[in-house]
Amino acid sequence: MMKNSLRTLAGFLLAILLIFAALWVIFPKAQDRFGAVKKTSASKTLIYTALGDSLTEGVGDATGQGGFVPLFAKNIENGTNDSVVSQNFGKAGDTSTQIYNRMLKQEKIQAGLKKADIITITVGGNDVLKVIRDNVTKLSTMREKDFVKPEAAYQKRVKKLLDTIRKDNPKAQIYVLGIYNPFYINFPDLTVMQNVIDDWNQATKEVIAKENKVYFVPINDLLYKGTGTTQAVEADSSSSSVENNLLYTGDHFHPNNTGYQIMANAAYASYEKVNK
């Protein structure tokens, strides 16, 4: 009887082993769930090329690292699993014409734009200043209409700039940052300047609206009044003058470190919306 019981138990165990063996062959081994997640969320390296004027170069950045450019790259890295390799081709004082010509002449810029996954452009501020400089003898009588023709010509130059970039790189996401009014705090009644800035930004938006994968990043409303409860700080305790606390104290024109961080955050908000 004991032998029969042992034979029955052995037969039962053998049957169990055969069943498991059959199931092992029929059904493939399950994939490692953690390994699968790791593959789908694996980081990639993004190439970021920044082109433009002094805002791209980073004039006013106390760290000397390039203004909003490295901050925007860091925002992308912090908000995603991706790493960012950036190149900065900003040059202070450049108008849209000078940016375009520099791009055509410098192979390094062309190569950077061609390989880029992300491109930012700061343009327009020096074009507005050029109109003012060209009319320096009649500054006191300048009106908004004096900027209409230069604005139309500017729109054509921006389109030409974007079209040229697109010839070699049809896939990159391009973010064009707007311009801002650095004079508002000291001259709030100079409404002509604020209107010109608004019109100039609108002109840029109209060009961009017709382009593929090109996005406008407004920054005027974020910078022109400063920040905080008073929106400005007194320049001198012995005077009533004030200064924009988001601008570099060396020239009261370019952003300071806080101003550049705000620009970077605005660019990243646009990037995040596009890539969500």
C-alpha positions as CSV (number, residue, x, y, z in Angstrom):
1,M,0.0,0.0,0.0
2,M,2.9,2.3,0.8
3,K,4.4,1.6,-2.5
4,N,1.2,2.4,-4.3
5,S,1.0,5.7,-2.5
6,L,4.5,6.6,-3.5
7,R,3.8,5.7,-7.1
8,T,0.7,7.8,-7.1
9,L,2.6,10.8,-5.5
10,A,5.5,10.4,-8.0
11,G,3.0,10.2,-10.9
12,F,1.3,13.4,-9.6
13,L,4.5,15.3,-9.3
14,L,5.7,14.2,-12.7
15,A,2.4,15.3,-14.2
16,I,2.8,18.7,-12.6
17,L,6.3,19.0,-14.0
18,L,5.1,18.1,-17.5
19,I,2.3,20.6,-17.3
20,F,4.8,23.4,-16.3
21,A,7.2,22.4,-19.0
22,A,4.4,22.5,-21.6
23,L,3.3,26.0,-20.4
24,W,6.9,27.2,-20.5
25,V,7.1,26.2,-24.2
26,I,3.7,27.5,-25.2
27,F,3.8,30.9,-23.6
28,P,6.9,33.2,-24.1
29,K,8.7,34.5,-21.1
30,A,7.3,37.8,-19.8
31,Q,9.4,40.9,-20.5
32,D,11.0,42.7,-17.6
33,R,8.5,45.5,-16.8
34,F,11.1,47.8,-15.4
35,G,13.3,47.2,-18.4
36,A,10.5,48.1,-20.8
37,V,9.8,51.3,-18.9
38,K,13.4,52.2,-19.0
39,K,13.5,51.8,-22.8
40,T,10.5,54.0,-23.4
41,S,11.7,56.7,-21.1
42,A,15.3,56.6,-22.1
43,S,16.8,60.0,-22.4
44,K,17.9,61.4,-25.7
45,T,20.4,64.2,-26.5
46,L,18.8,67.3,-28.0
47,I,20.9,69.8,-30.1
48,Y,19.9,73.4,-29.2
49,T,21.2,76.3,-31.3
50,A,20.5,79.9,-30.3
51,L,20.8,82.7,-32.8
52,G,20.2,86.4,-32.3
53,D,21.3,89.6,-30.8
54,S,22.5,90.7,-27.4
55,L,19.6,88.9,-25.6
56,T,21.0,85.6,-27.0
57,E,24.6,86.6,-26.3
58,G,23.5,87.4,-22.7
59,V,24.5,91.0,-22.2
60,G,23.7,91.8,-18.5
61,D,24.2,88.3,-17.3
62,A,26.4,88.6,-14.3
63,T,27.6,85.0,-14.6
64,G,28.7,85.5,-18.2
65,Q,27.3,82.2,-19.2
66,G,24.9,83.4,-22.0
67,G,21.8,84.8,-20.5
68,F,18.6,82.8,-21.0
69,V,20.2,80.2,-23.3
70,P,21.8,77.9,-20.7
71,L,18.8,78.5,-18.4
72,F,16.3,77.4,-21.1
73,A,18.5,74.3,-21.8
74,K,18.5,73.5,-18.1
75,N,14.7,73.9,-17.9
76,I,14.4,71.3,-20.6
77,E,16.7,68.9,-18.9
78,N,14.9,69.3,-15.5
79,G,11.5,68.9,-17.1
80,T,12.3,65.9,-19.2
81,N,14.7,62.9,-19.3
82,D,16.6,64.5,-22.1
83,S,20.0,66.1,-22.1
84,V,20.7,69.3,-24.1
85,V,23.8,70.3,-26.0
86,S,23.6,74.0,-26.8
87,Q,25.5,76.5,-29.0
88,N,25.2,80.2,-28.6
89,F,25.5,82.4,-31.7
90,G,24.3,85.7,-30.2
91,K,25.9,89.0,-31.1
92,A,25.1,92.3,-29.4
93,G,23.9,95.0,-31.6
94,D,22.8,92.8,-34.5
95,T,19.7,93.8,-36.5
96,S,17.7,91.2,-38.4
97,T,19.8,92.1,-41.5
98,Q,23.0,91.5,-39.6
99,I,21.9,88.3,-38.1
100,Y,20.9,87.0,-41.5
101,N,24.2,88.0,-43.1
102,R,26.2,86.5,-40.3
103,M,24.3,83.3,-40.7
104,L,25.1,83.2,-44.4
105,K,28.8,83.9,-43.9
106,Q,29.6,81.7,-41.0
107,E,29.7,77.9,-41.7
108,K,29.7,77.2,-38.0
109,I,26.3,78.8,-37.6
110,Q,25.0,77.0,-40.6
111,A,26.1,73.7,-39.3
112,G,24.6,74.4,-35.9
113,L,21.3,75.3,-37.3
114,K,21.2,72.3,-39.7
115,K,21.8,69.8,-36.9
116,A,19.5,71.5,-34.3
117,D,16.4,69.9,-32.8
118,I,15.6,73.2,-31.1
119,I,16.3,76.8,-32.3
120,T,15.7,80.0,-30.5
121,I,15.9,83.4,-32.1
122,T,16.0,86.9,-30.5
123,V,15.5,89.6,-33.1
124,G,13.8,92.9,-33.6
125,G,15.0,95.1,-30.7
126,N,17.9,96.6,-32.7
127,D,15.7,97.1,-35.7
128,V,13.4,99.3,-33.7
129,L,16.5,101.2,-32.3
130,K,17.8,101.6,-35.9
131,V,14.5,103.4,-36.9
132,I,15.0,105.7,-33.9
133,R,18.7,106.4,-34.8
134,D,17.8,107.0,-38.4
135,N,15.4,109.7,-37.2
136,V,17.5,111.2,-34.4
137,T,17.0,114.7,-35.7
138,K,13.3,114.6,-35.3
139,L,12.9,112.4,-32.2
140,S,10.5,114.9,-30.5
141,T,8.1,114.7,-33.4
142,M,8.2,111.0,-34.2
143,R,4.9,109.2,-34.5
144,E,3.8,105.6,-34.7
145,K,3.4,106.0,-38.5
146,D,7.1,106.6,-38.8
147,F,7.6,102.9,-37.9
148,V,5.0,101.4,-40.3
149,K,7.2,101.0,-43.4
150,P,10.3,99.8,-41.4
151,E,8.0,97.3,-39.7
152,A,6.8,95.9,-43.0
153,A,10.4,95.6,-44.3
154,Y,11.3,93.9,-41.0
155,Q,8.6,91.3,-41.5
156,K,10.0,90.4,-44.9
157,R,13.5,90.0,-43.3
158,V,12.2,87.7,-40.6
159,K,10.4,85.5,-43.1
160,K,13.6,85.4,-45.2
161,L,15.6,84.4,-42.1
162,L,13.2,81.6,-41.2
163,D,12.9,80.4,-44.8
164,T,16.7,80.1,-45.1
165,I,16.9,78.1,-41.9
166,R,14.1,75.8,-43.1
167,K,15.9,74.9,-46.3
168,D,18.5,72.9,-44.4
169,N,16.4,72.0,-41.4
170,P,12.7,71.4,-41.9
171,K,12.1,69.6,-38.6
172,A,13.6,71.8,-35.9
173,Q,11.2,73.5,-33.5
174,I,11.9,77.3,-33.7
175,Y,11.1,79.6,-30.9
176,V,11.2,83.4,-31.7
177,L,11.2,85.6,-28.6
178,G,9.5,88.9,-28.8
179,I,10.9,92.3,-27.8
180,Y,10.2,94.4,-24.8
181,N,10.1,98.1,-23.8
182,P,13.0,98.9,-21.4
183,F,12.0,102.5,-21.1
184,Y,8.5,102.1,-19.6
185,I,9.5,102.5,-15.9
186,N,11.2,105.9,-16.5
187,F,8.9,107.1,-19.3
188,P,5.4,105.6,-18.7
189,D,3.8,108.4,-20.5
190,L,5.8,107.7,-23.7
191,T,2.9,105.6,-25.1
192,V,4.3,105.8,-28.6
193,M,7.2,103.5,-27.7
194,Q,4.9,101.0,-26.0
195,N,2.6,100.9,-29.0
196,V,5.5,100.5,-31.4
197,I,6.8,97.5,-29.3
198,D,3.3,96.0,-29.4
199,D,3.0,96.5,-33.2
200,W,6.5,95.1,-33.8
201,N,5.7,92.0,-31.8
202,Q,2.4,91.6,-33.6
203,A,4.3,91.8,-36.9
204,T,6.6,89.0,-35.8
205,K,3.6,86.9,-34.7
206,E,1.9,87.4,-38.1
207,V,5.0,86.1,-39.9
208,I,5.3,83.1,-37.5
209,A,1.7,82.2,-37.8
210,K,2.3,81.2,-41.5
211,E,5.3,79.0,-40.6
212,N,5.4,75.3,-39.6
213,K,6.9,74.4,-36.2
214,V,7.7,78.1,-35.4
215,Y,6.4,79.6,-32.2
216,F,6.3,83.1,-30.8
217,V,7.3,83.6,-27.2
218,P,6.0,87.0,-25.8
219,I,8.2,88.6,-23.1
220,N,7.2,92.2,-23.0
221,D,4.4,91.9,-20.4
222,L,6.8,89.8,-18.3
223,L,9.6,92.4,-18.2
224,Y,8.6,96.0,-19.0
225,K,7.1,96.8,-15.6
226,G,9.6,95.0,-13.5
227,T,8.3,92.6,-10.8
228,G,7.2,92.6,-7.2
229,T,4.6,94.6,-5.4
230,T,6.2,97.9,-6.3
231,Q,7.2,96.6,-9.8
232,A,10.3,98.7,-9.6
233,V,13.0,99.7,-7.1
234,E,14.3,103.2,-6.3
235,A,17.6,103.9,-8.1
236,D,18.8,106.2,-5.3
237,S,17.4,106.7,-1.9
238,S,18.0,110.4,-2.2
239,S,16.0,110.7,-5.4
240,S,12.6,109.8,-6.6
241,S,13.8,108.0,-9.7
242,V,13.1,104.4,-10.2
243,E,14.5,101.6,-12.3
244,N,13.2,98.3,-13.6
245,N,14.3,95.6,-11.2
246,L,14.5,93.0,-14.0
247,L,17.0,95.0,-16.0
248,Y,20.8,95.1,-15.7
249,T,21.9,98.1,-13.6
250,G,24.9,98.7,-15.9
251,D,22.7,99.9,-18.8
252,H,19.1,99.7,-17.6
253,F,18.3,98.2,-21.0
254,H,19.3,94.5,-21.0
255,P,17.8,91.9,-18.6
256,N,19.6,91.0,-15.4
257,N,19.9,87.4,-14.2
258,T,16.3,87.4,-12.9
259,G,15.1,88.9,-16.2
260,Y,16.9,86.2,-18.2
261,Q,15.4,83.5,-15.9
262,I,11.9,84.8,-16.7
263,M,12.7,84.7,-20.4
264,A,14.0,81.1,-20.1
265,N,10.8,80.1,-18.2
266,A,8.6,81.7,-20.9
267,A,10.5,79.8,-23.6
268,Y,10.2,76.6,-21.7
269,A,6.5,77.1,-21.1
270,S,6.1,77.3,-24.9
271,Y,8.3,74.3,-25.4
272,E,6.4,72.3,-22.8
273,K,3.1,73.1,-24.4
274,V,4.3,72.1,-27.8
275,N,5.9,68.8,-26.6
276,K,3.3,67.7,-24.0
